[in-house]
Amino acid sequence: MGNTRGAAAFAVWYLRAVAFVNFLSAVWVSLGQDVRRHNQADFFTPYLLTAGFASGVFTAFLAVTMRRRKRAAWILNLGLSGAFLALFALAMAFPEIRRHPQNWVSLALTAAFVGALLAGRREFYAKGDRSNPRLAAAVGVGGLLGASLLAALLVTVTNRASGPSTFLDRWRYGTLRLVSVAADDGRVAGIVTPTWVDVAVNVLSTALVLAVLYAAFRSRRAVDPLTDDDEKRLRELLDRHGERDSLGYFALRREKSVCWSPTGKAAVAYRVVGGVSLASGDPLGDPEAWPGAIGPWLAEARAHGWIPAVMGASEEAGTVYARHGLDALELGDEAIVEVAEFTLEGRAMRTVRQAYNRVRRAGYTVCVRRHEDVSADEMAYLLRRADDWRDGAAERGFSMALGRLGDPQDGRCVLLECHDADGELRALLSFVPWGPHGLSLDLMRRDRDCDNGLMEFMVIELLLRARDEREAITQVSLNFAVFRSVFERGARLGAGPVLRLWRSLLSFFSRWWQIESLYRANAKYRPIWEPRFLLFEKSADLPRIGIASARAEGFLP
């Protein structure tokens, strides 16, 4: 096993090194000239080592796909390098080729790369989508036709030659430039273009090659969404173990897939976004059965070349995931209010109490009821208002949002409606069940033209009434505060320069994202802060995980 991993690592690092030299030779003129001089006439360079940006991009892309253990990338590299090695070995039969020491070094490096591919073949197991070959062919044919026509148009507009030329000539010239900037000008008479046109057309060809490669090696996207049977079994797990995790109910988002333990006593719900298998919260079910669900989830991710990651795991779940090779990064804290401990009395709650009383004196009232107690016509009206008040066209949320409102299956969710003194609906809150005696915030919507403080007024009304409900609510989970501890510790006396700098950066980005404001909005309820963690395999994957998380939450398209 160690030998195969070492061989696979050598193949990946070989491609990385070659890509680095190719990029460097593209910007370092003298180095590029040396590489090209040693790759012509009787000289040969190792596999894929050529001077140029396009070759660097191609090699770097192969290095990335090989690092992700893509089987298709292994097959392509073996085919290309094997054919190159065979031709190289045949050329070494000629004395004029054999007499150059450089060629022996190039032959040895190419042979070592081919040998590493063969020795490490079992490490390249990640499957691609079955439609990839057809998609790559379509992108290649359509892209080549479109790019060549665009190149011909650009040549037509910028042609400075005095002699005549046909559109077919200009199309042929543009196609040659797609292949190489150094195409022979004498092959096409009557065409003279600026240098920037030749470079632009060649860059267009690089983009086309990348598009074809991406289509050929992309990870499988479509996975089986939750079936009716899956949802039924997940709800049964929530009935038995739902009080363990406030985020458990959000596993019922229907664009997610699910991996079950062999016993069916635990499950991991996840969604694949940009090649990242993204789970959220803790596994559902009996903690003793969690490893039985985590194992299949990780195995499926590796089989398809997905990067496994978990958003918002608790410390207990993070410990179990760590035993399966995942590392942890504290992402922030979840605000949990114990209903029995909440009060508006005392000096510390003076500002909150005054804001609450101000909204109440303005005539606002709150209606609290379960979704199942709302008629179909009323729910349709509430849905229209919620859509009107939504910030942006897309529904945001993934790890702490259900992504739907008013579904008949979610009858136990709790709805808060806030009306003004004239009886007009002004704001909505929706909470999902957290076990038999808890609620977790799902959706917040309000009329932008109404008075400030409605959301706080509604939350406080819920907390004050919770103990008097038919089924007493003992705890309520509110918003998640990203990097909450940074804001708290960074403001204390004696905070170090690194912590203060980190706090300043987060405060700066809070102008565009609600980072500090969410922390302060939650802190006014004096909650219990429960840390939540981001789990990952490799630190190098964090940028991709961050982008996938932002896409899943709706912050990126």
C-alpha positions in Angstrom: 0.0 0.0 0.0 2.8 2.4 0.9 4.6 1.7 -2.4 1.5 2.4 -4.5 0.8 5.6 -2.7 4.4 6.7 -3.1 4.2 5.9 -6.8 1.0 7.9 -7.2 2.5 10.8 -5.3 5.6 10.8 -7.6 3.3 11.0 -10.7 1.4 13.9 -9.2 4.6 15.8 -8.2 6.2 15.1 -11.6 3.2 16.9 -13.3 3.4 19.7 -10.8 7.1 20.3 -11.4 6.6 20.2 -15.2 3.7 22.6 -14.9 5.9 25.0 -12.8 8.7 24.9 -15.4 6.3 25.5 -18.2 4.7 28.5 -16.5 8.1 29.9 -15.6 9.4 29.5 -19.1 6.4 31.4 -20.4 7.3 34.5 -18.4 11.1 34.1 -18.3 12.1 34.7 -21.9 15.7 33.3 -21.7 14.5 30.1 -19.9 11.7 29.7 -22.5 14.3 30.0 -25.3 16.5 27.4 -23.6 13.6 24.9 -23.2 12.6 25.3 -26.9 16.2 25.0 -28.1 16.5 21.7 -26.2 13.2 20.4 -27.7 14.0 20.5 -31.4 16.1 18.7 -34.0 17.9 15.8 -32.2 16.9 16.9 -28.7 14.0 15.7 -26.7 12.6 17.0 -23.3 10.7 14.7 -20.8 7.0 14.1 -21.1 4.9 17.3 -21.3 7.9 19.6 -20.6 7.5 22.4 -23.2 7.8 26.2 -22.8 4.5 28.0 -22.8 1.5 29.1 -20.8 -1.0 26.8 -22.6 1.2 23.7 -21.9 1.5 24.8 -18.3 -2.3 25.1 -17.9 -2.7 21.7 -19.5 -0.1 20.0 -17.2 -1.4 21.8 -14.1 -4.9 20.6 -14.9 -3.7 17.0 -15.2 -1.8 17.4 -11.9 -5.0 18.5 -10.1 -7.2 15.8 -11.6 -4.5 13.2 -10.8 -4.3 14.4 -7.2 -8.0 13.9 -7.0 -7.4 10.3 -8.0 -9.4 10.5 -11.3 -9.3 7.3 -13.2 -9.9 9.1 -16.5 -6.8 11.3 -15.9 -4.7 8.2 -15.2 -5.9 6.6 -18.4 -5.1 9.8 -20.5 -1.7 10.2 -18.9 -0.8 6.5 -19.4 -1.9 6.7 -23.0 0.0 9.8 -23.8 3.1 9.1 -21.8 3.2 5.4 -23.0 3.1 6.4 -26.6 5.7 9.1 -26.1 8.0 6.6 -24.3 7.6 4.1 -27.1 8.5 6.7 -29.8 11.3 8.0 -27.6 12.8 4.5 -27.1 12.5 3.9 -30.9 14.3 7.2 -31.6 17.1 6.2 -29.3 18.1 3.5 -31.8 19.6 6.3 -34.0 23.2 7.3 -33.1 22.5 11.0 -33.6 19.8 10.9 -30.9 21.6 8.5 -28.6 24.8 10.6 -28.4 23.1 13.5 -26.4 23.1 12.9 -22.6 20.0 15.1 -22.3 18.0 12.6 -24.2 19.0 9.8 -21.8 17.9 11.9 -18.9 14.6 12.7 -20.6 14.0 9.0 -21.4 14.7 8.1 -17.8 12.3 10.7 -16.4 9.6 9.7 -18.8 10.1 6.0 -18.0 10.0 6.8 -14.3 6.7 8.6 -14.8 5.2 5.7 -16.8 6.4 3.3 -14.2 4.9 5.4 -11.4 1.5 5.4 -13.2 1.6 1.6 -13.5 2.8 1.0 -9.9 0.2 3.4 -8.5 -2.7 2.4 -10.7 -4.8 1.3 -7.7 -4.7 4.7 -6.2 -6.5 6.3 -9.2 -10.0 5.0 -8.5 -12.3 8.1 -8.7 -15.1 7.7 -11.1 -16.3 10.4 -13.4 -19.8 11.0 -14.8 -20.7 8.6 -17.5 -21.8 11.5 -19.7 -18.4 13.1 -19.6 -17.0 11.6 -22.9 -20.1 12.8 -24.8 -20.0 16.2 -23.2 -16.3 16.6 -23.8 -16.8 15.7 -27.5 -19.7 18.2 -27.8 -17.7 20.9 -26.1 -14.7 20.2 -28.3 -16.5 20.2 -31.6 -18.9 23.1 -30.8 -16.1 25.1 -29.1 -13.7 24.6 -31.9 -16.3 25.8 -34.5 -17.3 28.8 -32.4 -13.7 29.7 -31.5 -12.6 29.5 -35.1 -15.5 31.6 -36.3 -14.8 34.2 -33.6 -11.1 34.1 -34.6 -12.0 34.6 -38.2 -14.2 37.6 -37.3 -11.4 39.1 -35.2 -8.9 38.6 -38.1 -11.4 40.2 -40.5 -11.8 43.3 -38.3 -8.1 43.8 -37.7 -6.6 42.7 -41.1 -4.1 45.4 -42.3 -3.0 43.7 -45.6 -3.6 45.5 -48.8 -4.1 42.4 -50.9 -7.5 40.6 -51.1 -8.4 37.6 -49.0 -11.5 35.4 -48.7 -13.4 34.7 -45.5 -12.3 31.1 -45.9 -8.7 32.3 -45.9 -9.3 34.3 -42.7 -11.0 31.4 -41.1 -8.1 29.1 -42.0 -5.7 31.7 -40.6 -7.6 32.0 -37.3 -7.8 28.2 -37.0 -4.0 28.1 -37.4 -3.6 30.7 -34.7 -5.8 28.6 -32.4 -3.2 25.9 -32.7 0.0 28.0 -32.4 1.0 31.7 -32.1 4.0 30.8 -34.2 2.0 29.6 -37.2 3.7 30.4 -40.6 2.3 33.7 -42.0 3.3 32.7 -45.5 0.7 29.9 -45.6 -2.1 32.5 -45.9 -1.5 35.3 -48.3 -3.3 38.7 -47.9 -3.6 38.6 -44.1 -1.6 40.8 -41.7 -2.8 41.1 -38.1 -1.4 42.8 -35.0 0.5 40.6 -32.6 -2.2 41.0 -29.9 -4.7 39.4 -32.2 -2.6 36.3 -32.6 -2.0 36.1 -28.8 -5.7 36.7 -28.1 -6.8 33.9 -30.5 -4.2 31.5 -28.9 -5.5 32.4 -25.4 -9.0 31.5 -26.7 -7.7 28.1 -27.7 -6.3 27.6 -24.2 -9.7 28.4 -22.8 -11.2 25.9 -25.2 -8.8 23.2 -24.1 -9.6 23.9 -20.4 -13.3 23.6 -21.2 -12.9 20.3 -22.9 -10.7 19.0 -20.0 -13.2 20.1 -17.4 -16.0 18.4 -19.3 -14.0 15.2 -19.6 -12.8 15.0 -16.0 -15.7 16.7 -14.0 -16.9 14.8 -11.0 -20.3 13.1 -10.9 -22.8 15.7 -10.0 -26.2 14.1 -10.0 -26.8 11.9 -7.0 -29.9 10.2 -5.8 -32.0 12.8 -3.8 -34.0 11.8 -0.8 -36.7 9.3 -1.6 -40.0 9.1 0.2 -38.7 6.1 2.0 -35.5 7.9 3.0 -37.5 10.8 4.4 -39.7 8.5 6.3 -36.8 6.7 7.9 -35.0 10.0 8.7 -38.1 11.3 10.4 -38.2 8.1 12.5 -34.6 8.8 13.5 -35.5 12.3 14.4 -38.4 11.1 16.6 -36.0 8.8 18.5 -32.8 11.0 18.6 -33.9 14.4 17.4 -33.1 16.2 20.7 -29.3 15.5 20.2 -28.8 18.1 17.5 -30.6 21.3 16.9 -29.7 21.1 13.2 -31.0 17.6 12.8 -34.3 18.6 11.1 -32.5 20.4 8.3 -31.3 17.0 7.1 -34.7 16.8 5.5 -33.8 19.2 2.8 -34.9 17.4 -0.4 -31.9 18.2 -2.6 -29.7 16.2 -0.2 -28.7 12.6 -0.5 -28.2 10.2 2.4 -25.8 7.4 3.4 -27.1 4.9 5.8 -25.3 2.7 8.3 -25.7 -1.0 7.7 -28.1 -1.3 10.6 -30.2 1.7 9.5 -29.7 3.3 13.0 -27.7 6.3 11.7 -27.4 8.4 8.5 -25.3 11.2 7.0 -27.2 13.6 4.8 -25.1 15.5 2.3 -25.1 17.5 -1.0 -22.5 17.5 -3.7 -21.5 21.0 -4.7 -18.6 21.8 -7.0 -16.9 18.4 -6.4 -17.4 18.7 -2.6 -19.5 16.2 -0.7 -20.9 18.7 1.9 -22.6 17.3 5.0 -24.1 19.6 7.7 -24.6 19.2 11.4 -24.2 15.8 13.1 -25.1 12.4 11.7 -28.7 11.5 12.5 -29.5 8.6 14.8 -27.8 6.6 17.6 -24.2 8.0 18.2 -23.0 4.4 18.6 -24.0 3.8 14.9 -22.5 7.0 13.6 -19.3 5.4 12.4 -21.3 2.9 10.3 -22.8 5.9 8.4 -19.7 8.0 8.2 -17.6 5.2 6.7 -19.9 4.7 3.6 -20.2 8.4 3.1 -16.4 8.8 3.0 -16.1 5.8 0.8 -18.6 7.2 -1.7 -16.8 10.6 -1.7 -13.5 8.9 -2.5 -15.0 6.7 -5.1 -16.2 9.7 -7.1 -13.3 12.0 -6.3 -15.4 14.3 -4.1 -13.8 16.3 -1.3 -15.6 15.3 2.0 -16.5 18.2 4.4 -18.9 18.8 7.2 -20.3 22.2 8.2 -21.6 23.0 11.6 -20.7 19.7 13.4 -20.9 19.6 17.2 -17.9 18.8 19.3 -19.2 15.3 19.9 -19.7 14.6 16.2 -16.4 16.2 15.4 -14.6 13.8 17.7 -16.2 10.8 15.8 -15.3 12.3 12.4 -11.7 12.9 13.6 -11.4 9.1 14.2 -12.1 8.7 10.4 -9.3 11.1 9.4 -11.0 14.5 9.3 -9.5 17.6 10.8 -11.5 20.3 12.6 -11.6 24.1 12.5 -13.8 26.0 14.8 -16.3 27.8 12.6 -18.3 29.7 15.2 -21.0 29.3 17.8 -24.7 28.6 17.8 -26.8 30.7 20.2 -29.1 28.5 22.3 -31.5 30.1 24.8 -32.7 28.1 27.8 -36.4 29.2 28.1 -36.4 28.7 31.9 -33.4 31.0 32.4 -34.6 33.8 30.0 -35.8 37.0 31.6 -36.2 40.7 30.7 -35.4 41.8 34.2 -32.2 43.2 35.4 -29.8 46.0 34.4 -28.1 43.8 31.7 -31.4 43.5 29.8 -32.4 47.1 30.1 -31.8 48.0 26.4 -33.6 44.9 25.2 -36.5 45.5 27.5 -36.9 49.1 26.4 -36.8 48.0 22.7 -39.4 45.3 23.4 -41.7 47.7 25.2 -41.4 50.3 22.5 -42.5 47.9 19.8 -45.4 46.6 22.0 -46.6 50.1 22.7 -46.7 50.8 18.9 -49.5 48.2 18.7 -47.6 45.2 17.3 -48.9 41.7 18.2 -47.6 38.2 17.6 -49.5 35.1 16.8 -47.7 31.8 17.5 -49.0 28.5 16.1 -48.0 25.2 14.5 -47.9 25.0 10.7 -50.5 22.3 10.9 -52.9 24.8 12.5 -52.7 27.2 9.5 -55.3 26.7 6.8 -54.2 26.2 3.1 -55.5 29.6 2.1 -53.7 31.4 4.9 -50.5 29.5 4.2 -50.7 30.5 0.5 -51.0 34.1 1.5 -48.1 33.8 4.0 -46.0 32.2 1.3 -46.6 35.1 -1.1 -45.7 37.7 1.5 -42.5 35.7 2.5 -41.5 35.7 -1.2 -42.1 39.4 -1.5 -39.9 40.1 1.5 -37.1 37.7 0.5 -33.7 39.4 0.0 -32.7 38.4 -3.5 -34.1 35.9 -6.0 -32.5 32.8 -4.6 -33.5 31.1 -1.3 -30.5 31.2 1.0 -29.5 28.6 3.5 -28.3 25.0 3.7 -26.9 24.0 7.1 -29.5 25.9 9.2 -32.4 26.3 6.8 -35.1 23.9 5.5 -35.5 25.7 2.2 -39.3 25.4 2.1 -42.3 26.8 3.9 -45.7 25.4 4.4 -45.0 21.8 3.3 -47.7 19.5 4.6 -44.9 17.2 6.0 -43.7 20.0 8.2 -46.8 20.4 10.3 -44.9 20.4 13.6 -42.9 23.5 12.7 -43.8 26.7 14.6 -44.9 29.9 12.8 -44.8 33.4 14.3 -46.8 36.1 12.5 -46.4 39.8 13.6 -49.2 42.3 12.8 -49.1 46.0 13.2 -51.8 48.1 15.0 -54.0 48.0 11.8 -53.8 44.2 11.6 -51.4 44.2 8.6 -48.9 41.4 8.5 -45.4 42.8 8.9 -43.0 39.9 9.7 -42.7 36.1 9.8 -40.6 33.7 11.7 -40.5 29.9 11.3 -38.9 27.4 13.6 -38.3 23.7 13.0 -38.7 21.0 15.8 -35.6 20.2 17.8 -36.7 17.0 19.5 -40.0 17.1 21.6 -39.2 20.2 23.6 -36.9 22.4 21.4 -37.1 24.7 18.4 -34.5 25.8 15.9 -34.8 29.0 13.9 -35.4 28.4 10.2 -36.7 31.4 8.4 -36.8 35.2 9.1 -38.7 37.6 6.8 -40.0 41.1 7.4 -41.4 44.1 5.6 -38.6 46.5 4.9 -40.8 49.5 5.6 -41.9 48.5 9.1 -40.4 49.6 12.4 -37.0 48.3 13.5 -36.9 45.7 16.2 -39.7 43.4 15.0 -37.5 40.3 14.9 -36.3 40.8 18.4 -39.8 41.5 19.6 -41.1 38.2 18.0 -38.2 36.1 19.5 -38.8 37.5 22.9 -42.6 36.9 22.6 -41.8 33.3 21.7 -39.5 32.9 24.7 -41.9 34.4 27.1 -44.8 32.3 25.9 -42.9 29.0 25.4 -43.4 27.8 29.0 -47.1 28.2 28.7 -47.6 26.3 25.5 -49.4 23.0 25.3 -46.1 21.2 24.8 -43.6 23.3 26.8 -40.6 24.5 24.9 -37.4 24.3 27.0 -34.8 25.5 24.6 -34.6 27.6 21.4 -31.7 27.6 18.9 -31.2 31.0 17.2 -28.8 32.2 14.5 -25.2 30.9 14.0 -22.5 33.4 14.8 -19.4 32.9 12.6 -16.1 33.4 14.5 -18.0 34.6 17.6 -15.1 34.0 19.9 -12.9 36.3 17.8 -15.2 39.3 18.4 -15.6 38.5 22.1 -11.9 37.8 22.9 -10.6 40.4 20.6 -12.4 43.2 22.4 -11.0 42.2 25.8 -8.2 44.0 27.6 -4.9 42.4 26.8 -5.9 40.8 23.5 -2.8 40.1 21.4 -2.0 41.9 18.1 -2.9 38.8 15.9 -6.3 38.5 17.6 -7.0 42.2 17.2 -6.0 42.1 13.6 -8.2 39.1 12.9 -11.1 40.9 14.6 -10.5 44.0 12.5 -10.6 42.0 9.3 -13.8 40.4 10.3 -15.3 43.7 11.2 -14.3 45.1 7.8 -15.9 42.2 5.9 -19.0 42.6 8.1 -19.8 45.6 5.9 -20.9 43.2 3.2 -21.7 40.0 5.2 -23.6 39.9 8.5 -20.7 38.6 10.6 -20.5 40.9 13.6 -24.1 42.0 13.5 -25.3 38.4 13.8 -23.1 37.9 16.9 -24.4 41.1 18.5 -28.0 40.3 17.6 -27.8 36.9 19.3 -25.8 38.1 22.3 -28.6 40.3 23.5 -30.6 37.2 24.6 -27.7 36.1 26.8 -27.6 32.7 25.2 -25.5 29.6 25.8 -22.8 29.5 23.1 -22.3 26.0 21.6 -19.2 25.7 19.3 -19.7 24.4 15.8 -16.9 23.0 13.6 -15.9 22.7 10.0 -14.4 19.3 9.3 -12.1 18.5 6.4 -9.4 16.1 5.2 -6.7 18.4 3.9 -6.0 22.1 4.5 -5.3 22.5 0.8 -9.0 21.7 0.2 -10.3 24.6 2.4 -10.6 27.2 -0.5 -12.8 24.7 -2.5 -14.8 23.8 0.6 -15.3 27.5 1.3 -16.6 28.2 -2.2 -18.8 25.1 -2.2 -20.3 26.2 1.2 -21.0 29.7 -0.1 -22.7 28.2 -3.1 -24.8 25.8 -1.0 -25.8 28.6 1.4 -26.9 30.8 -1.6 -24.2 33.5 -1.3 -22.6 32.6 -4.6 -24.4 31.5 -7.8 
